[in-house]
Each structure stands twice: as C-alpha cells, then as structure tokens.
Amino acid sequence: MRMKLPLVLLLMVAWGGAAADILGVRAGVAYWSYDVDGFLRYQSTSPADDIDVQDDLGYGDDSLVFAYIQLEHPIPLLPNVRLSKTSIDTEASGTMTANFTYGGVNFSIDEAVDSALQLDQVDLTLYYQILDNVVGLNVGLNGKYLDSTAEIASRTVAKSETAEISAWVPMVYAGVEFNLPFSGLSLSADGSYIGYSGSSFYDYTVRLTYDTPWIVGVDVGYRSIKLDLDDIDDSYASIEFSGIYGGLYAGF
C-alpha cells in the first residue's frame, strides 16, 4: 500500500486537472513519523491488566504515508468534501513487566512477547467555509471509519490473543487558517473530535504550508491521533499516535 500512494496521487492530480474549471481540487500525500504511547486492555475491567505499549510491548517510533483529496466548490448550500486515508500498521517485541490477562490469555512477568497494532482510518469530511480571507474558518462533520486490531503473542509458548474493533464514528470538525499576504505561506490547524459514554476520539493537525507559484505546494506539521476506549467491543485503551510530518500536494 505504501509504495502505491505516489501513483494514487498522480491519478488524483490528473482527475483534478479535468475538474478544475468547476471545482477547487487539492490532492496530497505526506510522510508521517510518529511515536506510539498509551495502554491496551481487552475483556477485563481491572486497571491491573493495563498493558503499556512502550514498557511492556516495546513500541517506539514508526512511520507511514497518508493521502487525501479535497474538493471545494462555489455552491453555497452544498458542503465541501475532504476524503483521507491513514493506515497504521506497526509491530514490536517486548517483555512483560507484570502479570497480565489479555482477553482469555494470561501473560506472566518477564515473558517475551511479539505484538502487532493496526489502525486503518478512512475520513469523509463535509464542511462549510465560514470565512475565506486572510483568516479562513471551516466547520462541519467528519465520518471516521475505524478498523483496528491489536494482537499479542508469546514468544516462548504457543498462545496469543487479538482484539478487534470496526465502526463508523461521527465527529465534529473545525479548521482555521491564517494566510500571510503575498508570501504564499499560511499557518493552519484542523481536527475532529467526539466523546461519549466514557470514550473519546480526536485527530488533529497543525501545519505550515507554502503554496508555490506552480501547481505543487509543500506543508510540514504535527499530527496526533488519540483513542480513549471504555468498553468498545470489550476493549479498553488510551493510545496515542503523534509526531511530525512533511508532505506535497497539487492544487488547482
């Protein structure tokens, strides 16, 4: 998937050029270097079974490429659209610092384990431009589809357990942008959030963008995704993926 993203960008750009006469189109890809932090728990209501993803499972830094396409139009009553995809797929090896129960499997202190975390996200954002001058303001709704697995396996005996979550999550969305006139530079931030029944999700980005005189632009920034789960499909967790990124986009 990662190797195909530049080709996807080229296809989106080609399509965007054909639609540029009626739509404002931006398509981009970004390389994200992120850190994983937090804890996991599965089929247990006891905080004593919180498994630290760094201390117990050995997670640290990793990286990925994510992609998006954004369509803006002049029709006042219809929302603008942004579609993005982020696929987190990371593995680690660690040593348990205590006795834990993960699902139906018991892991002992000092037991060596391998684990894999996957978090596939597709975001469909519908938003309106409230301001579009030196200061820009967008508000709307984001539908986030989450498809997640968290597997832990012993390296000494044949035992493993996997927690899975698949769901659409409705979120509120907002974005703000400050343009520096005649420079091509802008500073912006946007994000989505929801909280309910003890669980919460957020996904936000802060970026500096340079819109070149040509089609291609550059942005650098910081992105953070956090999931706090309280009995979602028997999963309990507070896990965050955060770090800096750099990307290229084509705008028409």
Secondary structure as GFF3:
##gff-version 3
##sequence-region A 1 252
A	DSSP	three_ten_helix	2	4	.	.	.	ID=ss1
A	DSSP	alpha_helix	5	19	.	.	.	ID=ss2
A	DSSP	beta_strand	24	42	.	.	.	ID=ss3
A	DSSP	three_ten_helix	47	49	.	.	.	ID=ss4
A	DSSP	beta_strand	51	52	.	.	.	ID=ss5
A	DSSP	beta_strand	61	72	.	.	.	ID=ss6
A	DSSP	beta_strand	80	95	.	.	.	ID=ss7
A	DSSP	beta_strand	100	102	.	.	.	ID=ss8
A	DSSP	beta_strand	105	107	.	.	.	ID=ss9
A	DSSP	beta_strand	112	132	.	.	.	ID=ss10
A	DSSP	beta_strand	135	154	.	.	.	ID=ss11
A	DSSP	beta_strand	160	180	.	.	.	ID=ss12
A	DSSP	beta_strand	185	196	.	.	.	ID=ss13
A	DSSP	beta_strand	199	211	.	.	.	ID=ss14
A	DSSP	beta_strand	216	232	.	.	.	ID=ss15
A	DSSP	beta_strand	235	251	.	.	.	ID=ss16
###
